Amino acid sequence: MRGPFMVALAAMLAWGAPAFADDKAEVKALLQASDDLFRGDSSHAVMEMQVKTARYERSMKMESWAQGEEKTLIRLLAPAKDAGVSTLKVGDNLWNYLPKVDRTMKVPAGMMSGAWMGSHFTNDDLVQESRLSDDYTYTIVERPSGAEGHWILDLVPTPDAPVVWGRVRHTIGADRLPRKTEYFDEKGELVRTMTFEEIGAVGGRTIPQVMRLTPADASGEYTFIKYVSIEFDAGVPDSTFSLQSLKR
């Protein structure tokens, strides 16, 4: 999904300007902090999600369990009509369970770009394992000039990175917490924007408690996810991530 010009530009500009010898280590640490912000050896969370589109609005509550980057189970708790609808991710594989018809369906490759739970997130967002610190080279657009300043980084994926974006612009506060991520296609057009809001203490970490995803081509639409609670390194057993657990 990247044009040859963007790849070549990344190669020329990778790791920023040589005048700043410490940039490479600093930016690597910033990107790693963003990558690992919501991750642990395992985690258990309760979240609320609101979706607004031109055709409908939905509010949902869900519970999730995760083990590293490879395994995730998400189960809807509310509304009552959708309670029990679940998604299981193991590696690159994704399954959905629909309790009303007692049916488990594996999501085929052709549907990975489809909307997850009617939101602006895609099925591919759940299974992709990209890391900003490993899969992108960077150019520094702006450095923080004080405690209220920001790092702004233009990120271009490496040729073999498992991503679909032509470019990503990532904004990080001087406190090393992300504020905004903008995703561009290979033509350089903005596709969507993720903002990170309501920074506070949750689960023993200081994190943005709200993530808001806004599509660029649909004014007024968004998907909003808020962490109600989260426990990191929760000791989630392997048996949680099975097709049997998906139906419980």
Secondary structure, DSSP 8 states (H G I E B T S, - for coil): ---HHHHHHHHHHTT--TT-TTHHHHHHHHHHHHHTTT--SEEEEEEEEEEE-SS-EEEEEEEEEEETTTEEEEEEEESGGGTT-EEEEETTEEEEEETTTTEEEE--GGGTTSBSTTSSSBHHHHH----HHHHEEEEEEE---STT-EEEEEEEE-TT-S---SEEEEEEETTS-EEEEEEE-TTS-EEEEEEEEEEEEETTEEEEEEEEEEETTSTT-EEEEEEEEEEES----GGGSSHHHHT-
